[in-house]
C-alpha cells in the first residue's frame, strides 16, 4: 500500500526523497537543454513546490507530537533525625520523700502497766476523751523513738509545735510535732491509731525531723525545761 503524500520543504525531505528528486531534476534539465526556449508567458508562473513521498514509518515519525518535558520535581527535603535517647539529658529526679517508720509492736500499754506509772494512769482518767487519746499517742511516740535509737531519750512531746494535730475519730495525725531529748528539741511527724474505745494504741508510724534551732523555741512554744 502506497503511503500518504506530504508536502514538505526541500531541506526537510527524507534521504530517499532527496535522491529521487535529484535524479528527476537532472533528467528534466537535460530535456530542457534540447528544447527551444519558450516565450515568457504574460501571467506570472505559479510557485513550484516539491513533492516527496514518505513511508508510513516516516510519516508517523514526522506527525508524532514532540515528547513533553516532565517537570523537574524538587528533591525531597531531608528531615533531621530526632535526637537519640542517649543525647537527651535526663531530667534530675526529685529526692524521694523519707519513709515513715512503722513499728509492729505497740509499747505504751506496757509502759502504763508498770507500777511506776501509777500516777500517769490516774492523770489520764481526768482528761477528756480527745485529750486522753493525744496523751496516749504522745507516750507511744516517746517509747517508739527510744527503742528506735538509743541515743535519743525523749521526755516530752508537743504535737502542735508547727501545725495543729488533726483528730479524726480514733486517728490522730500530727505533722508538726516536736519532742525533747537531752535538752534539745527535734521535729517529729506521726500517725496514731487507737482502739475503738480510745483507751489504747493499736497502730503507729513516725518520722524524726531535724534539730529545732534554739532561737525558735519561744516562737513555737517549746519550753527549755519540763
DRENKEZA-147296 format. One line per field, with one value per residue: residue in three letters; x, y, z of N, C-alpha, C in turn. Coordinates in steps of 0.02 Angstrom, whole numbers, plus 50000, padded with zeros to 5 digits. Layout:
BEGIN
zake = (ALA|...)
n_x = (X|...)
n_y = (Y|...)
n_z = (Z|...)
ca_x = (X|...)
ca_y = (Y|...)
ca_z = (Z|...)
c_x = (X|...)
c_y = (Y|...)
c_z = (Z|...)
This chain:
BEGIN
zake = (UNK|UNK|UNK|UNK|UNK|UNK|UNK|UNK|UNK|UNK|UNK|UNK|UNK|UNK|UNK|UNK|UNK|UNK|UNK|UNK|UNK|UNK|UNK|UNK|UNK|UNK|UNK|UNK|UNK|UNK|UNK|UNK|UNK|UNK|UNK|UNK|UNK|UNK|UNK|UNK|UNK|UNK|UNK|UNK|UNK|UNK|UNK|UNK|UNK|UNK|UNK|UNK|UNK|UNK|UNK|UNK|UNK|UNK|UNK|UNK|UNK|UNK|UNK|UNK|UNK|UNK|UNK|UNK|UNK|UNK|UNK|UNK|UNK|UNK|UNK|UNK|UNK|UNK|UNK|UNK|UNK|UNK|UNK|UNK|UNK|UNK|UNK|UNK|UNK|UNK|UNK|UNK|UNK|UNK|UNK|UNK|UNK|UNK|UNK|UNK|UNK|UNK|UNK|UNK|UNK|UNK|UNK|UNK|UNK|UNK|UNK|UNK|UNK|UNK|UNK|UNK|UNK|UNK|UNK|UNK|UNK|UNK|UNK|UNK|UNK|UNK|UNK|UNK|UNK|UNK|UNK|UNK|UNK|UNK|UNK|UNK|UNK|UNK|UNK|UNK|UNK|UNK|UNK|UNK|UNK|UNK|UNK|UNK|UNK|UNK|UNK|UNK|UNK|UNK|UNK|UNK|UNK|UNK|UNK|UNK|UNK|UNK|UNK|UNK|UNK|UNK|UNK|UNK|UNK|UNK|UNK|UNK|UNK|UNK|UNK|UNK|UNK|UNK|UNK|UNK|UNK|UNK|UNK|UNK|UNK|UNK|UNK|UNK|UNK|UNK|UNK|UNK|UNK|UNK|UNK|UNK|UNK|UNK|UNK|UNK|UNK|UNK|UNK|UNK|UNK|UNK|UNK|UNK|UNK|UNK|UNK|UNK|UNK|UNK|UNK|UNK|UNK|UNK|UNK|UNK|UNK|UNK|UNK|UNK|UNK|UNK)
n_x = (50043|50028|50103|50046|50040|50142|50172|50321|50454|50608|50725|50685|50658|50661|50804|50785|50686|50753|50858|50786|50723|50832|50879|50768|50762|50883|50860|50754|50821|50912|50827|50765|50871|50884|50774|50690|50692|50549|50421|50406|50278|50127|50060|50099|50207|50157|50207|50325|50322|50398|50369|50370|50378|50333|50371|50259|50314|50400|50308|50230|50327|50355|50236|50212|50184|50300|50392|50333|50411|50445|50402|50528|50542|50560|50693|50659|50641|50755|50723|50783|50847|50767|50834|50931|50885|50996|51059|50980|50974|50950|50815|50835|50791|50675|50721|50680|50542|50562|50538|50408|50427|50369|50327|50300|50258|50163|50197|50154|50050|50113|50205|50120|50066|50165|50212|50270|50208|50091|50040|50032|49931|49825|49815|49778|49646|49579|49571|49485|49403|49465|49585|49642|49668|49764|49869|49900|49950|50061|50139|50161|50239|50358|50405|50425|50522|50629|50658|50692|50810|50944|51018|50931|50833|50685|50581|50473|50332|50268|50128|50086|50181|50226|50114|49939|49877|49776|49622|49531|49398|49456|49586|49741|49832|49985|50075|50160|50234|50344|50483|50571|50737|50875|50893|50871|50767|50676|50611|50456|50348|50197|50079|49940|49844|49703|49616|49442|49377|49460|49558|49680|49830|49835|49899|50040|50150|50298|50410|50564|50622|50727|50848|50780|50811|50875|50838|50710|50627|50546|50456|50388|50330|50402|50461|50610|50638|50562)
n_y = (49940|50110|50246|50398|50559|50694|50864|50943|51055|51071|51058|50979|50853|50673|50563|50467|50527|50643|50597|50541|50654|50728|50651|50657|50794|50811|50739|50813|50934|50900|50871|50994|51068|51029|51077|51217|51383|51434|51560|51703|51691|51788|51790|51773|51645|51505|51470|51347|51191|51061|50887|50758|50585|50492|50355|50249|50238|50347|50450|50435|50462|50595|50659|50634|50702|50806|50741|50775|50876|50821|50895|50949|50887|50953|50904|50791|50857|50828|50776|50817|50693|50638|50674|50548|50443|50436|50557|50650|50743|50675|50713|50787|50693|50721|50714|50567|50556|50546|50390|50338|50269|50113|50033|49866|49825|49887|49999|50081|50033|49934|50014|50094|49996|49968|49971|50092|50187|50226|50353|50417|50342|50378|50514|50515|50474|50588|50668|50735|50643|50663|50729|50632|50531|50598|50610|50475|50442|50527|50469|50343|50385|50431|50310|50232|50305|50300|50163|50148|50225|50224|50333|50436|50509|50530|50644|50725|50772|50882|50899|50999|51090|51156|51145|51117|50969|50839|50765|50627|50537|50398|50419|50502|50630|50706|50818|50922|50904|50898|50839|50826|50792|50757|50893|50958|51003|50917|50899|50815|50693|50605|50467|50404|50271|50228|50109|50061|50109|50209|50193|50132|50112|50052|50057|50133|50255|50345|50488|50556|50723|50867|50950|51073|51244|51338|51473|51474|51415|51483|51547|51438|51385|51294|51232|51261|51184|51049)
n_z = (50000|49956|50036|50117|50035|50065|50080|50094|50139|50045|50119|50222|50177|50162|50154|50050|49973|49932|49849|49742|49693|49649|49541|49452|49428|49362|49243|49190|49171|49070|48963|48945|48901|48768|48706|48622|48688|48774|48747|48858|48969|48983|49105|49277|49327|49423|49589|49615|49697|49788|49792|49901|49934|50071|50179|50278|50408|50413|50398|50512|50607|50578|50606|50737|50898|50985|51124|51289|51408|51565|51719|51823|51974|52137|52241|52374|52537|52662|52819|52978|53083|53232|53394|53473|53612|53695|53680|53741|53883|54043|54151|54309|54449|54580|54753|54844|54955|55132|55214|55320|55482|55533|55665|55727|55849|55983|56119|56224|56309|56386|56455|56534|56613|56703|56875|56916|56842|56901|56939|56818|56756|56834|56807|56672|56676|56712|56601|56458|56323|56191|56228|56308|56214|56137|56230|56253|56127|56123|56223|56163|56055|56119|56176|56060|55988|56077|56077|55943|55922|56027|56070|56082|56208|56239|56327|56325|56224|56104|56015|55928|55878|55756|55679|55697|55773|55699|55731|55691|55716|55794|55756|55751|55678|55671|55599|55626|55746|55892|55988|56146|56189|56288|56320|56200|56060|55934|55769|55730|55659|55659|55648|55728|55781|55874|55981|55967|56084|56119|56217|56205|56106|55940|55821|55742|55669|55625|55601|55623|55631|55592|55701|55805|55794|55932|55945|55900|55991|56087|56001|55949|56060|56139|56283|56380|56491|56584)
ca_x = (50000|50067|50094|50016|50082|50150|50211|50371|50508|50662|50776|50659|50641|50699|50859|50760|50652|50802|50894|50739|50712|50893|50879|50716|50783|50937|50829|50717|50870|50940|50774|50755|50928|50875|50713|50696|50666|50480|50409|50387|50205|50102|50042|50154|50207|50142|50265|50333|50335|50422|50328|50409|50337|50359|50347|50215|50353|50423|50250|50212|50378|50351|50174|50208|50199|50362|50380|50328|50463|50416|50425|50579|50518|50612|50714|50626|50679|50777|50710|50834|50827|50760|50891|50926|50875|51059|51081|50935|50995|50898|50792|50851|50734|50673|50738|50623|50521|50581|50487|50387|50444|50307|50341|50249|50237|50145|50233|50126|50011|50160|50233|50069|50054|50219|50191|50297|50165|50026|50016|50015|49866|49775|49807|49743|49575|49550|49569|49430|49418|49514|49649|49670|49696|49825|49921|49920|49992|50125|50177|50183|50293|50420|50429|50449|50585|50681|50677|50721|50879|50961|51047|50876|50799|50628|50550|50412|50310|50219|50101|50062|50236|50224|50048|49892|49863|49709|49590|49476|49376|49508|49651|49772|49887|50024|50130|50204|50250|50415|50498|50632|50783|50940|50891|50863|50703|50682|50548|50426|50285|50172|50009|49924|49777|49683|49562|49376|49359|49508|49596|49745|49856|49838|49940|50081|50206|50328|50469|50601|50647|50790|50854|50747|50856|50856|50806|50639|50590|50493|50406|50349|50303|50439|50495|50679|50638|50496)
ca_y = (50000|50170|50292|50464|50610|50751|50918|50967|51093|51029|51043|50932|50790|50615|50545|50432|50576|50690|50564|50535|50721|50748|50615|50685|50862|50804|50718|50871|50984|50878|50879|51065|51094|51011|51109|51289|51421|51457|51631|51718|51698|51852|51782|51752|51573|51484|51447|51275|51157|50993|50835|50700|50528|50464|50289|50255|50249|50416|50494|50431|50497|50668|50686|50620|50763|50800|50719|50828|50875|50816|50946|50925|50896|50972|50846|50791|50884|50778|50799|50798|50638|50659|50654|50483|50450|50445|50627|50692|50739|50652|50763|50768|50669|50749|50664|50530|50577|50497|50341|50335|50207|50080|49977|49813|49815|49948|49998|50124|49995|49903|50066|50114|49941|49966|50003|50159|50232|50231|50422|50432|50313|50418|50578|50504|50468|50654|50704|50722|50588|50682|50743|50569|50498|50633|50592|50406|50443|50557|50418|50294|50415|50430|50242|50206|50340|50274|50097|50155|50249|50227|50397|50481|50497|50576|50657|50764|50780|50935|50878|51056|51139|51197|51137|51085|50899|50827|50706|50602|50476|50374|50426|50567|50646|50763|50831|50975|50891|50903|50805|50849|50739|50781|50966|50983|50988|50891|50894|50748|50682|50538|50446|50361|50240|50200|50061|50092|50144|50263|50181|50100|50123|49990|50068|50194|50267|50410|50510|50607|50776|50899|50986|51138|51296|51363|51538|51466|51379|51525|51558|51376|51362|51235|51253|51237|51132|51017)
ca_z = (50000|49950|50093|50102|50004|50111|50051|50142|50109|50020|50169|50272|50144|50184|50108|49990|49931|49904|49794|49686|49665|49612|49476|49409|49407|49312|49180|49163|49147|49005|48913|48932|48862|48698|48681|48616|48744|48764|48758|48927|48974|49009|49176|49323|49339|49492|49629|49614|49761|49779|49822|49924|49956|50134|50201|50338|50468|50412|50410|50583|50646|50566|50635|50809|50937|51024|51194|51339|51459|51632|51766|51868|52042|52185|52282|52440|52593|52711|52887|53027|53126|53302|53436|53505|53685|53731|53676|53780|53954|54090|54199|54378|54487|54648|54804|54870|55021|55184|55229|55390|55518|55555|55712|55729|55919|56020|56182|56276|56357|56432|56498|56583|56659|56752|56938|56922|56803|56935|56937|56748|56742|56869|56772|56609|56688|56722|56538|56411|56277|56140|56259|56331|56155|56118|56279|56239|56066|56142|56259|56113|56016|56157|56183|55996|55970|56121|56053|55876|55929|56098|56088|56099|56272|56238|56391|56316|56155|56090|55950|55888|55877|55695|55648|55742|55759|55673|55760|55650|55750|55840|55722|55763|55632|55695|55551|55652|55816|55912|56051|56178|56210|56310|56319|56132|56028|55866|55733|55732|55623|55675|55639|55784|55778|55938|55981|55962|56145|56130|56278|56191|56038|55903|55761|55748|55624|55642|55565|55661|55589|55608|55764|55804|55820|55998|55941|55881|56043|56115|55948|55939|56123|56162|56344|56387|56544|56592)
c_x = (50044|50052|50065|50067|50084|50194|50257|50421|50565|50710|50751|50643|50685|50754|50835|50726|50700|50838|50849|50729|50773|50896|50829|50735|50839|50909|50793|50765|50900|50889|50764|50812|50921|50814|50725|50666|50596|50476|50388|50312|50187|50084|50101|50149|50194|50206|50267|50347|50360|50379|50372|50362|50371|50331|50301|50255|50378|50367|50231|50263|50373|50290|50168|50226|50263|50348|50379|50384|50430|50446|50475|50557|50576|50632|50681|50671|50694|50767|50765|50807|50820|50818|50879|50917|50940|51081|51038|50956|50937|50880|50810|50788|50734|50690|50675|50607|50541|50522|50472|50407|50380|50324|50283|50223|50222|50172|50200|50087|50056|50191|50184|50055|50109|50197|50215|50255|50097|49998|49996|49947|49811|49762|49767|49668|49540|49542|49505|49452|49472|49583|49682|49701|49761|49883|49945|49966|50059|50169|50203|50241|50359|50448|50458|50515|50643|50705|50713|50794|50895|50990|50994|50846|50739|50597|50486|50398|50259|50191|50083|50117|50232|50157|50003|49883|49790|49682|49530|49454|49427|49578|49677|49831|49921|50083|50179|50221|50325|50424|50564|50672|50850|50946|50890|50795|50715|50612|50523|50360|50261|50098|49995|49852|49761|49626|49495|49355|49407|49552|49664|49764|49862|49880|49977|50135|50233|50389|50501|50630|50713|50789|50822|50795|50830|50819|50732|50597|50532|50437|50361|50318|50336|50479|50565|50685|50568|50449)
c_y = (50061|50215|50358|50510|50670|50802|50944|51009|51047|51010|50997|50865|50735|50601|50512|50480|50624|50659|50558|50603|50745|50715|50645|50753|50858|50785|50777|50923|50965|50887|50951|51094|51080|51045|51184|51325|51444|51531|51642|51726|51766|51848|51757|51678|51559|51458|51372|51249|51088|50945|50777|50646|50497|50395|50299|50268|50321|50465|50495|50468|50572|50699|50674|50683|50753|50779|50778|50820|50873|50868|50915|50939|50912|50911|50848|50817|50830|50807|50773|50743|50662|50636|50587|50492|50462|50517|50673|50687|50720|50707|50741|50749|50700|50696|50632|50554|50524|50451|50340|50267|50177|50021|49927|49800|49882|49943|50036|50086|49962|49954|50086|50059|49935|50001|50074|50210|50241|50302|50442|50403|50353|50484|50569|50500|50535|50693|50687|50670|50606|50694|50679|50531|50531|50614|50521|50403|50476|50507|50364|50321|50413|50360|50216|50240|50313|50205|50102|50176|50260|50295|50451|50460|50545|50582|50699|50770|50837|50921|50936|51109|51185|51191|51099|51012|50892|50762|50688|50536|50456|50376|50497|50574|50710|50773|50883|50966|50902|50864|50831|50789|50770|50857|50997|50962|50968|50889|50822|50749|50612|50531|50395|50337|50207|50150|50098|50130|50201|50253|50150|50112|50056|49997|50134|50195|50336|50424|50566|50658|50804|50931|51055|51191|51325|51430|51533|51433|51421|51536|51498|51350|51300|51256|51223|51182|51104|51062)
c_z = (50000|50009|50070|50073|50048|50077|50105|50106|50091|50076|50223|50241|50171|50135|50045|49943|49898|49844|49732|49652|49624|49544|49428|49382|49355|49244|49148|49136|49079|48949|48895|48891|48787|48667|48674|48675|48731|48776|48832|48931|49003|49083|49216|49335|49413|49526|49630|49684|49744|49817|49838|49948|50016|50146|50261|50402|50472|50425|50484|50626|50638|50598|50709|50848|50977|51095|51242|51391|51528|51678|51814|51939|52088|52227|52350|52495|52644|52781|52934|53072|53197|53344|53469|53580|53722|53732|53717|53854|53998|54139|54270|54416|54556|54699|54832|54941|55073|55201|55304|55419|55547|55602|55713|55800|55952|56091|56239|56328|56409|56479|56552|56634|56712|56817|56946|56883|56835|56929|56866|56730|56775|56833|56707|56619|56696|56656|56499|56360|56226|56170|56284|56272|56134|56165|56268|56178|56081|56178|56211|56072|56054|56163|56117|55975|56013|56098|55985|55879|56002|56118|56101|56166|56277|56307|56385|56241|56153|56021|55903|55882|55816|55658|55696|55722|55736|55702|55718|55679|55803|55807|55733|55715|55656|55648|55576|55725|55828|55977|56079|56202|56226|56300|56248|56105|55955|55834|55734|55693|55641|55657|55693|55778|55845|55929|55979|56024|56161|56190|56267|56118|56003|55838|55766|55695|55636|55598|55604|55613|55613|55677|55756|55832|55886|55994|55920|55936|56069|56064|55940|56004|56151|56224|56348|56440|56549|56631)
